[in-house]
């Protein structure tokens, strides 16, 4: 498949998965892409907050608005961000994945999207690791391509990314409504201010053959 910058993209995916650390990451960084392709089967996996009585039901409601299915894990998400064993994160992803082959997986960038959340980076590394070993069967892998200048400004899409899509206004408004209405982040929150009008991704090639 050939993917070009901007809105002129060739899209030939059917079964798609988004693997993120937290409920709301799927909407914040890739919600527009999900909403622009309702013909696909979207499955969203979040590795944290399954036992959170506030965030878990909001995630389920967000899935309805995204026309997606999904599953939640419950990895530690304490404020101290103690590193998790890589195998723990890898196993959590593998257990939540759907059984069928996935055409496209979208996940966090290796350096995260802002300065700094360790769980985002751990999720990205774990997705790459299980793809290399064959535990994740996907044709293509995209990673979020955002940066915040080392914390100097709110996250923005990287202009040199492989896929860069300007969201139609109606799509962005639906995405913003999920962040503010469904997840309940106020208009002055980091999440609401960040909600990108453009979505950007790095493309990763086929896993190494063994």
N, C-alpha and C positions, 0 to 999 in steps of 0.2 A: 504494500500500500504506500502511496506517496502522499505526504502531508505537507502543505504549504503554509506559510505565515498568513495571518489574517483570516477572513471569512471564507476564502475559496479553498476549502479542505475536502478531500475525499474521505468519506466515512464508510467503512465496510465492516463494522463491528456489530455483533448481535448479543453475545453474553459478555457483560462488562462488570467489573468489580472495583470498588473503591475501598482501600484499606487505610484506615486512619487511627490515630491514637485516641481521639476524643470525639464525642458527639458534638457536632457543629463544625468540625474540621471538613467534613464532606461537603457541607454547604458553602462554607467560607471560601475554600480554595478550588472547588470543582463543581459547585452547585449549578452554575450556568451551563456547563457542558452537559450535565445530567439532564437539565430541563430542556435543552435544545435537541435532545435525542430521545424522545419518548418511545420511539419504535424499538429501542433496545431493552433488554432485560438487565436492569441494574441491581446489583447486590452490594450493600454497604456493610462493611465490617468495622466496628470500633473496638479498640482493645481495652478501654477503660470505662468505668462508671456504670457497669451493669447493676450494681447494688445501690446506686445513687437514686433516692426516691424523687429527686427533683429533675435531674437530667435524663434519666432513662425514659420516662414517659414522653418527654419532649422529643427525644430521638425517634421514638416510634411514630409520633405525630409528623415529624419532619419527613420520615420515609413515605408516609401517605402523600404528602405534598410533592415529593420528588418522584412519585410513582415507582418506588423501589422497594425491595425486600432487604432484610438485613439481620445482623446478629451482633450481640455485645459480649465483650470479655470484661474481666474485672481485675486487670493488673493494677498494682499499686500506683496511685497517682497523687501521692502526698506532696506537699509544698516543698519538701527538701529535695525532691527529685533524685533520690538515691538510685544509682545505676542498677538496672536489672540484668541478670545473666542473659547473654544473647540467646541461649537455647530456650529459655523461658518465653521470650517474646516470639521466637520462631514457632514453638509448639502452640502458643495461643492462636497465632494466625492460622496455622495448619488445621487446627481443630474447628475453626469457625468457617473455613472456606467451603463453598459448595463443591459437590463431587464432580460436576461436569467440567469439561475444558472451558477455559475462559479466553475470549478473544483479546480482551484488553484489561489490564490492571492499572489503576491509577493510585499513587500513594505519595507520601511525603518526600521531600527532597533530602538528600544526604546531609545537608547542613541546616535543615529545617527551613522555616519560612520567616522567622524573626529571631532576634537575640533575646533569650534562647530558651527552648524547651527540649529537654533531653529525650522525652518520650517520642517526639516527632522524629528525631534522628535515629533512635533505636528502632522505630518501626521501619524506616527506610532501609536500614542495614539488614534487618530481619527478612524483609520482602526479597531483597537481592539474594540473600543467602539461601532461602528455601527455593527460589527459582533456579539457582545454580545446581542444587542437589536434586531437582526434579519434583520436590514436594508441592511446588506451585506450577501448574501446567497452564501457561498463558502464551499466546502468540506475540503480544507486545506489552511492554511496560512503559508507562509514563510516570514521571515524578514532578511534583509541584515545583515551579521555578519562580520563586519570589525572594526578595531580600529587603532588609530595612536599614542598610548602611551601617550595620553594627549598632542598631538602636537609635540612629539619628532621626528617623522618620518612620511613619507607618509602613508596613510591608507593601511593596509594589511589584508588579510583574517584571521579570528580567527581559529587557528588550532583545537580548541575543538568544532567547530561548528557541527551542525547535518548533514548538506550536504556540502561537500567540493569537488569541481570539478576542475581538471586541464584542462584548455581549450586546444584543439588541436591548433597547431600553425596557421593553416589557419583560424580558427574561431577567434583567438585573433587578427590576422592582420585585418580581416574585422571589428571587433569591434574597433580597434585602428583607422582605416580609418574613421569610422563614427565620432569619437571624434575629430580627427585632420582635416579631409577633409570636412565633412558635417557641423559639429559644428564650425570648424575653429579655434580650440585651437592650439597654436603653440607647437612645440616639447619641449620647455622649460616650458610650462605651468604646473600648478598643475594637471590639468585634464589629460594631456598627460603622465606626469610622473607617475601618480597614476594608470592609466588604468590597472586593475588587470589581471594577467594571470591565476589566480585561482579565482573562485567565491564561496562564502560561505554563508550559510543561517542557521538561527534558525528555527525549526519547532514548530508550536503552535498547540495544540490539538483542539478537538471539543469545540465550545463555550458552556458555562454553560447552562444547561437546566433549564427552568423556568416553 
